[in-house]
Amino acid sequence: MSQREPAVLSWLRDQLAGRRPGQDPLAVRPDVAVITDSASGLPLGWASALPDDGRLTIVPMPVLVGTEIFGEGMDDLAEAIAVALAAGEPVTTSRPSPGQFERAYLAVRSAGFAAAVSVHISGGLSGTVEAARLAASRVDFPVEVVDSRTAGMAQGFAVQGALVAAAAGLDSAGVAAAAGEELAAARIYFYVPSLDQLRRGGRIGAAASWLGTVFAIKPLLSIQDGKIVPLERVRSAARAIARLEELVLADVAGRPPGTAKAAVHHFGNESQARELVQRLRTAAPGLAEIGITPLPAVLAAHAGLGVLAVIVGGPSTRC
């Protein structure tokens, strides 16, 4: 194996070690394809480093900045969102069309896959999963649609788990079950400097009760049962980030040593996120892995500038 092999391939080999003895697990295309959307928050370049055999398809979610429509992955999208948010201009999102999913499903059928598992952003936050289900009902091809009931790398961990299961030779039921195990174990904690953008987008959920508070607050939030929920109100940004770190460390401590994994998302504050990653690495040496990636544009459009999100996954004694 080349020392220059992309990290994602080395990771996949490690995940599959011993599951297909005597066979290169990446030389054999799975029978089940995995489809997801761009809210999954996979690390930059991760998907493109996989074998180019159709095993993973990411359907982009549109972002509307003013009157312009952008797709996830466009070079100037993050800057356009940041500029618009800073100027108070409207930034909204939309679900992919059923036709986009239908084309994705037909493409993997044409490529020779036996089935597909389609893992998507929470139906409580977006109509994406509804579009996927409608598309699945239109195609003469077995597609199992999974509502992740979450977003970002909580959804991304499920996609990764599904890919490992597919590469290990599991059928669509086994692949969907593997995604479900990751989703059951994942917890998401995030800080936003302001609730305004979530309010404008109608994604504020139960935290709406905090809008009328007399004092300025720095909210800590989560996603539970598919919707954004409030965790704590903190009076300063510094204390909010410190408390975010405390919540994450407590979560990691509740999982078997060396099994927890984490991902940190950011938007407009990469240096702050990198400092948080370093502190978590130091304070939680039992973390099996921790990564950092920008918050997907479709989520950044609602969370706003300065968001910090940490997703913790891996076996949990609470699941």
FISE-59133 format. One record per residue (C-alpha): residue in one letter; x, y, z. Coordinates in steps of 0.1 Angstrom, whole numbers, padded with zeros to 4 digits, always signed. Example, Ala and Ser with C-alpha at 12.3 -4.5 7.8 and 13.67 -1.06 7.14 Angstrom:
BEGIN
a+0123-0045+0078 s+0137-0011+0071 
END
This chain:
BEGIN
m+0000+0000+0000 s+0014+0034-0010 q+0024+0057+0018 r+0007+0085-0002 e-0027+0068-0001 p-0054+0093+0010 a-0062+0092+0047 v-0098+0083+0040 l-0087+0051+0022 s-0064+0042+0051 w-0093+0049+0075 l-0116+0026+0055 r-0091-0002+0054 d-0087+0000+0091 q-0125-0001+0096 l-0127-0032+0074 a-0097-0050+0088 g-0105-0087+0092 r-0140-0084+0077 r-0130-0097+0043 p-0098-0119+0049 g-0075-0123+0019 q-0093-0096-0001 d-0085-0059-0007 p-0117-0043+0007 l-0114-0014-0017 a-0109-0034-0048 v-0144-0048-0046 r-0173-0025-0053 p-0201-0029-0027 d-0236-0041-0037 v-0252-0012-0019 a-0247+0024-0027 v-0250+0052-0002 i-0267+0085-0010 t-0267+0115+0013 d-0271+0153+0011 s-0246+0181+0017 a-0259+0187+0052 s-0238+0157+0063 g-0208+0178+0069 l-0182+0152+0058 p-0146+0165+0059 l-0133+0185+0030 g-0120+0161+0003 w-0132+0130+0021 a-0158+0119-0004 s-0136+0127-0034 a-0109+0104-0020 l-0131+0074-0021 p-0129+0049-0050 d-0148+0065-0080 d-0172+0037-0084 g-0205+0053-0073 r-0205+0039-0038 l-0212+0074-0024 t-0233+0102-0039 i-0238+0136-0022 v-0268+0155-0034 p-0262+0193-0030 m-0286+0214-0011 p-0293+0248-0025 v-0286+0280-0007 l-0303+0313-0017 v-0282+0344-0010 g-0302+0374-0020 t-0315+0365-0054 e-0287+0341-0063 i-0289+0304-0059 f-0257+0285-0049 g-0249+0248-0045 e-0228+0234-0017 g-0192+0232-0029 m-0191+0263-0050 d-0159+0282-0043 d-0175+0315-0033 l-0204+0302-0014 a-0190+0306+0022 e-0178+0341+0015 a-0212+0350-0001 i-0231+0338+0029 a-0207+0355+0054 v-0210+0389+0035 a-0248+0386+0033 l-0252+0377+0070 a-0229+0406+0081 a-0249+0430+0059 g-0282+0417+0072 e-0293+0405+0037 p-0315+0375+0034 v-0300+0340+0033 t-0323+0311+0029 t-0322+0274+0020 s-0343+0249+0001 r-0345+0212-0002 p-0332+0194-0033 s-0359+0184-0057 p-0373+0149-0059 g-0359+0148-0094 q-0324+0152-0081 f-0328+0122-0059 e-0345+0102-0086 r-0315+0108-0110 a-0291+0098-0082 y-0310+0065-0076 l-0313+0057-0113 a-0276+0064-0117 v-0265+0039-0091 r-0290+0014-0106 s-0275+0019-0140 a-0240+0014-0124 g-0250-0021-0113 f-0257-0016-0076 a-0283-0039-0061 a-0298-0013-0038 a-0292+0021-0021 v-0295+0035+0014 s-0303+0072+0014 v-0293+0090+0047 h-0306+0126+0051 i-0309+0157+0073 s-0336+0156+0099 g-0371+0159+0085 g-0378+0183+0114 l-0353+0207+0099 s-0358+0203+0062 g-0381+0187+0036 t-0351+0169+0021 v-0361+0134+0034 e-0396+0139+0020 a-0381+0146-0014 a-0360+0115-0011 r-0389+0093-0002 l-0410+0106-0031 a-0381+0099-0055 a-0377+0064-0040 s-0413+0057-0047 r-0409+0066-0083 v-0380+0044-0092 d-0380+0006-0099 f-0351+0001-0076 p-0348-0007-0039 v-0340+0024-0019 e-0341+0026+0019 v-0345+0062+0030 v-0332+0071+0065 d-0342+0102+0083 s-0311+0109+0104 r-0331+0132+0127 t-0300+0153+0130 a-0274+0171+0108 g-0238+0179+0103 m-0213+0152+0112 a-0239+0135+0134 q-0254+0126+0101 g-0219+0123+0086 f-0209+0096+0111 a-0240+0076+0099 v-0229+0080+0063 q-0195+0067+0072 g-0209+0038+0091 a-0231+0029+0061 l-0202+0030+0038 v-0182+0007+0060 a-0211-0017+0063 a-0216-0017+0025 a-0179-0023+0019 a-0181-0052+0043 g-0207-0069+0021 l-0239-0062+0041 d-0272-0059+0024 s-0293-0028+0024 a-0310-0037+0057 g-0276-0042+0073 v-0263-0009+0058 a-0293+0010+0071 a-0289-0006+0105 a-0252+0004+0107 a-0263+0040+0099 g-0289+0038+0126 e-0263+0026+0152 e-0242+0056+0145 l-0272+0080+0148 a-0283+0065+0181 a-0248+0071+0196 a-0242+0106+0182 r-0248+0137+0203 i-0245+0173+0190 y-0237+0204+0210 f-0234+0238+0195 y-0230+0275+0204 v-0243+0304+0184 p-0235+0340+0192 s-0271+0350+0184 l-0305+0333+0179 d-0315+0359+0153 q-0305+0339+0122 l-0322+0307+0135 r-0353+0328+0142 r-0353+0342+0106 g-0351+0307+0092 g-0378+0293+0114 r-0354+0267+0128 i-0353+0279+0164 g-0376+0253+0178 a-0380+0253+0216 a-0353+0279+0221 a-0378+0305+0209 s-0387+0311+0245 w-0353+0326+0250 l-0359+0354+0225 g-0377+0376+0249 t-0351+0375+0276 v-0341+0409+0290 f-0304+0401+0292 a-0281+0393+0263 i-0275+0355+0262 k-0251+0332+0245 p-0271+0300+0239 l-0259+0264+0239 l-0282+0242+0218 s-0285+0207+0206 i-0306+0186+0182 q-0329+0161+0198 d-0358+0141+0183 g-0350+0159+0150 k-0353+0195+0162 i-0332+0222+0177 v-0335+0223+0215 p-0320+0246+0241 l-0295+0233+0265 e-0282+0263+0286 r-0281+0301+0286 v-0247+0316+0293 r-0240+0354+0297 s-0206+0356+0278 a-0191+0341+0247 a-0160+0329+0266 r-0181+0311+0292 a-0203+0296+0265 i-0174+0281+0247 a-0159+0268+0280 r-0193+0253+0289 l-0195+0237+0254 e-0161+0221+0261 e-0173+0208+0295 l-0204+0192+0280 v-0183+0175+0253 l-0157+0162+0278 a-0185+0148+0300 d-0200+0130+0270 v-0167+0115+0260 a-0161+0104+0296 g-0194+0085+0295 r-0182+0063+0266 p-0158+0033+0267 p-0122+0045+0267 g-0107+0049+0233 t-0140+0045+0214 a-0153+0081+0213 k-0149+0102+0182 a-0156+0138+0177 a-0160+0164+0149 v-0159+0202+0153 h-0177+0225+0128 h-0172+0262+0125 f-0183+0291+0103 g-0162+0323+0101 n-0141+0314+0131 e-0117+0286+0121 s-0089+0297+0144 q-0113+0295+0174 a-0124+0260+0163 r-0088+0248+0160 e-0080+0261+0195 l-0111+0241+0207 v-0099+0210+0189 q-0065+0213+0206 r-0080+0217+0240 l-0102+0187+0235 r-0073+0166+0223 t-0053+0175+0255 a-0082+0171+0279 a-0096+0139+0264 p-0067+0117+0253 g-0092+0088+0252 l-0107+0103+0220 a-0101+0078+0192 e-0103+0106+0166 i-0113+0142+0163 g-0117+0162+0131 i-0125+0197+0121 t-0144+0209+0091 p-0165+0240+0081 l-0201+0238+0089 p-0220+0229+0057 a-0233+0260+0040 v-0269+0249+0042 l-0265+0248+0080 a-0243+0279+0083 a-0271+0299+0065 h-0293+0292+0095 a-0268+0292+0124 g-0250+0324+0114 l-0214+0336+0118 g-0194+0324+0148 v-0211+0291+0153 l-0191+0263+0170 a-0206+0228+0169 v-0191+0196+0184 i-0205+0162+0175 v-0195+0132+0196 g-0200+0097+0183 g-0190+0062+0192 p-0204+0036+0216 s-0222+0052+0245 t-0234+0037+0278 r-0265+0059+0274 c-0276+0044+0240 
END
